[in-house]
Amino acid sequence: MECSLPLACIGVSMELLVGICFIMRRAYRAATLWGCVMAAVFLFLYVQGWARGLELSCNCLGAEHLITHYPLDSAMRALLLGAILVLAWDSRQGENGLWKFKRFDFSDM
């Protein structure tokens, strides 16, 4: 049995967990830090594979995708890392973060 299938399942489950934490705003700071770690490691592995001349492909959800535009894909992954870094910075701001959410109370209606 190949080692890649269990590792892929662990990776997908960690991504889902971080995404659910973002949506539900539970353990938000931990989710942003873990998302930064995952995005940085993925970007590092992707760029070093590209630099070594490896042919990278993704068989995500049964759809085969051969990566042909490495600079564009690297830039997209770097932008994703930047977005997660902004979320991590915002999570450290506490109540004075970038995005202030106002709750509306419709219980009187």
Summary of the structure (lengths in Angstrom):
residues: 109
radius of gyration: 17.9
end to end distance: 60.4
largest distance: 64.2
contacts: 221
relative contact order: 0.10
helix: 64%
strand: 7%
